[in-house]
Every structure is written in C-alpha cells, then in structure tokens.
Amino acid sequence: MFKKVGIRMIIVFGLVLLLSACGEKSQEDVLEELQENIQEISGYKANAEMKMNTGQEEQAFSIEVWHKKEDFYRVALSNESAEKESQIILKNEDGVFVLTPELNKSFKFQSEWPENSSQPYLYESLVGDIVEDSEATFTSDDNNYIFKTKTNYQSNSNLPYQEIYIDKQSLAPVLINVLDKDDNTRVTVSFTKFEMNPSFGEKDFDMEENMANARPDDVPASGDVTETAVPVLSPVNTVGAQLNERIEQELENGKRIISTYTGEKNFTLVQEKLDVVPTLSSPKVVEGDIVNLGHTHGVLSEGSLEWDYEGMSFLLASDELTRAELIEVAQSIEVAVEGK
C-alpha cells in the first residue's frame, strides 16, 4: 500500500513539474517569439499616453504611432488639452521630417531615425533594445513579460535603463518605464491601443497631407494679423550660468526675445513668435539629430538646439554646452514661465 502511494506521489509530482515547465516560458523563448512577431507583422497602429518627470512639474502627452513596413513611420505628439497634433515625425521614401502644422513649419533630415536611438513608443525599437542587451533581466506577472534593459539615448546618459512590459497573449507592448541612474521612473509610456497588421491609406505618410490634416482651424493665414502677448520663458537648469542680458526686438510681424546667460558655461536663448503664419514652403533641410525633449521634438546640431512649442520657435546656442547639456537646458524651459 505504501509502495502504491509513493508511486502515485512521484507521478503527481512529476506531472506538476511538467505542467509548470510547459506553462512558464524562458527569456530566450519570449525573445524568439518577439523577434518572429516583428518579422511577421506588416505594421501597426498604436495609441499611448506619455508622462514625463524630468523637470519641476509632470508633463502629460498623447502619442499616436503608425508604422508600415519597411520604413514608413508617423508619430504624432500632442498635449492632452490639444484638439489636433502639435507635432509629427514622419518618415517616408523622401526622408525624415519633423512637422509643426501650427506654424506651417517643417524640417527634413537625412537621418537614421529611428534606428539611431531608443524610442520608448516604437515596438521594434523596444524589441531591439532587448535583443542588444546581453545583460537584460527577465521576470513575469500574471499578464505580462517584464524586461529590464539598458537604453540607447545617444545624447542623454541620464536615463540609462527601462522596464518593458509585454502582454503575454498578444506580445504587444503594454507599459514602458524609463529609469534614471537611481532607478527612479522619469518617463512612463502607457499603451492604450495596439493594432497589428492594420490597413493604411495611400497618403497616410505624405508630408503635405499630414501638414494639412493636422493644422488647427484657427491658425492665422499669411496676411491675417493676430497680435498676442509673448510670454518670456526662462530655463530652470542653467548649468551654473546666470541671466546677463535680455533684449526684446519688435519684428515686422511678431516679436523676438534674446536672452544671454553667462557663467560656468555661456549660452544664448532666442525665442520668437510671429503674428502671421508664413505660407507653407519646402521643408528646411538640416544636418542634425531628432531629440525628444518631452513636450516636443527638437533638432540637435553641433552647438545648437532648435524646436517649436505652443506657437513659438526657440533656438538654444552655445559653443560650450555639451549635447546632453543643451537638451537638459531646453527640457527645463517649458515650465519656467516668469512670474508663475
């Protein structure tokens, strides 16, 4: 009798181990499935909410991502209060574009984007970061596979890690936490919708079509003058410099503010707002990299960083700030309204 009970217990224990082994996939198994999924799908459409805690106040944005194989991308970024996209990154057969429809403004790059840096809202970028990190850690909960990997931000070493949550059933991204050096979450991307193998229209990735469709209805056209007050913005992070001089210039159709900072490292901030939106022209061809400033995307070149935000254009220039410091100063400007 005892012998029979012993045999039964061994059989039951063996079945438990077998079922357990079958139910839990290894890191290698999941990684292989992710790579196969990336290869098999024709593209995707996704919606996400991004929150950033890299400054004094939390900032929240909505992101819409379209990707069509092989190399077509449309990433639309907007404030939660905005009715239409405030900025669009577009990649098609003609190149990479950063569009600001509100200002009828566009930049064109010959760029390796998005392959040249981590992109927390692009599926293939996340999978690529997992693949590239031989030291990535792997855990799971009831619904998700969880990877912790190194990031690859070319111009920002302050966010070296990320946690990537992947849905067990669909293999779609669910949640991304971008971490600082102390493992504090600084950026969160929460996916609210992820559709694989969607259909796309013929002009979904056309530059002019996207500019026209995303332009707010109340943008003053060329010749229509709408004078508005220009708030003076100042950086919280000045890298040890102090405001030395501020000059306000009245333009024919707007206003320009030039702020000069001197100290440990000198830099100049130029802020400009036009009362008349120029007629849409050909994109400005630039040499530089697209960088994520949180509230917008900027153009980072040697010694300068240029971006648009809430109807204004900004230029941050310095021969002394590093690329990372240019980004840090620019990221701190949005919340630093004088008199706030």
Protein Blocks (a to p, Z undefined) as FASTA:
>chain_A
ZZmmmmmmmmmmmmmmmmmmmmpccfklmmmmmmmmmmmpgbdcddddddddfbfbdcdd
ddddddddfkbccdddddfkbmbdfbdcdddfkbccdddfknopacddddfbfklpccfk
bfklmmmmmmmmmkbccdddfkbccdddddddfklcklmbccddddfklopafbdcdddf
kopafbdcddfbdcehiacdfklmgfklmmmmmpcfklccehiacdddddddddfblghp
acfbdcddddfkbccdddddedjbgcdddddddfbdcddddddddddddddehjaccddd
ehiacddeehiacddddfkbcfklmmmmmmmmmmmcghZZ
